[in-house]
């Protein structure tokens, strides 16, 4: 089961979280967190959260966590599991009517919506000394509006650039790419036809490609997870800071898209329309039909492909550095809560120590800390290949950046326009012109 960090109601929210495979996990029990000084005792809190693992596992975890918090603090918590399909309507009704829970799990879009309308509490106003120093700075920025921190980052999601080692060995193990320019040449070396001829060989048959050097889907559902990596690494963003224009009509932005076009035109990347189904795309790399691919760092690929040897590759750098596009889930406090201090104590309790380690261990999500310990997070994963992969991907938390939450449906449109350029249906100038005009219209219709 794969569950979203974000709501599926908007394009930017379609990233999916990593999945838990019971077959690969040894049992784990929530250890009692060390009790500290709590600001308030005797409060009765309500906490709503969408599931990030199987509902029964989510409920079992929180039953133990809230019991531990009550024992440590004297505050009780009533946990309610809210299905993803129902959360937006339920949250909106509760916040608008003033009956929102004290603490809730939020995604970027709802945090932005409720926070900017004065419905979420500023966590730093509750505790000016709140320590967020270990958390990815971009995650903190994504939860901050007008200097107010409306959400405490809880879990994160991102895709990881991975290499099929068997394909790499077939190519003679060329040096791993460290930049996007190197990635293009590297992908060419990992491309073979059905006769085993590499791309560049005069006898290479481009009509019978057996292994593509780079898998690059045209499917919005898949590519939305990492297409922005290239823009970020070239120092630009999908949309401007005021959200009224695109953010890549610059020499750097054009260079980023020209890189993607060169990759597509080289013959080393999969055709954008190779598959329509996301599952088929996800199986290309472990099946050995692609050498490189941005993939979810889940364990199921190792179950489905027991012989697959996959290696995490560091994200390639562009002129601005190396970045990966990510998503995060947050814990927030309702402005209407009468127990804000106790609510923040609960957030601190479940985002630190054993309670937090055990949630990551059970759900196999990525933590938000830039210095998380792999053994503490994933030590109970019994499949060594899966553990090694997760552990190698963990440090990339420091490289995460976040697409802005938009008040209009812009990301799906933008991916479509970029695909028009990559497939040769439009020139880059035409794509940029059309995207600027459509973005201005969308922004105006949204009241910007």
Secondary structure, DSSP 8 states (H G I E B T S, - for coil): ---BSS-TTSGGG--B-----GGGB-------------S--S-EEEEEE--SS-HHHHHHHHHHHHHHHHHHHS-EEEEEE--HHHHHHHHHHHHHHT---SEEEEEHHHHHHHHHTT-B--HHHH-TT---TTB-HHHHHHTEETTEE--EEEEEEEEEEEEEHHHHHHTT------BHHHHHHHHHHT-EETTS-BTTSTT--TTSEEEEEE-----HHHHTTTHHHHHHHTT--SB-TTSSSBS--SHHHHHHHHHHHHHHHTT-B--TTS-S-HHHHHHHHHTTSEEEEEEE--SHHHHH-TT--EEE----BBTTB--EEEEEEEEEEBTT-S-HHHHHHHHHHHTSHHHHHHHHHHH--B-SBTT--HHHHHTTB--HHHHHHHHHHHGGGGGEE-----SSS-HHHHHHHHHHHHTTSS-HHHHHHHHHHHHHHHHHHTT-
